Amino acid sequence: MKIEILTVGKPQNDNMKNLSQDYLKRISRYLPVELIWVKGEKIASLPAQEIMQREAVRLQQRIDADGYTVVLDRSGKMVSSTAFAGFIQKRQLESTKKLTIIIGGPLGLPDNFRKAASITISLSKMTFAHELTLVIVLEQIYRAMSIQHGSKYHK
């Protein structure tokens, strides 16, 4: 299985970029992982709904119809790290070819986009900057791989 992470806008903070690259390298020891950015809209340029729709269209163009899609949103299902590891392992056992995890832009994603996903997961009831969300997701994927393979990282 390959994990693909789609996110709106590239990280601007060098620390976040470096952390993301570190976790991508760690994850790649266990399975293929790819990070794909789509262009974000300027917040002040259009109404919020239009911005979210435009970003959703760009994301949708990058999603494989036969893959399994996870949208991250604070309204989604809360899961523990162990449950997330089990979720990934289940996708692997089901021979899912591609697991796509989607991080929206600063305004989030429109309802219709979230509802079309295979599942919506929440990292927290709090809202995080999308750059930080990327780091958290990558760390949790790495933790999931560590749990599956019994490494000391999770302990």
Protein Blocks (a to p, Z undefined) as FASTA:
>chain_A
ZZddddehiafblklmmmmmmmmmmmmmmoccdddddddddfklpcfklmmmmmmmmmmm
mpcfkbccddddfklccddfklmmmmmmmmmmnopabdcdddddfkopafklmmmpmbdc
dfbfbdcdfklmmmmmmmmmmmmmmmmnopaklZZ
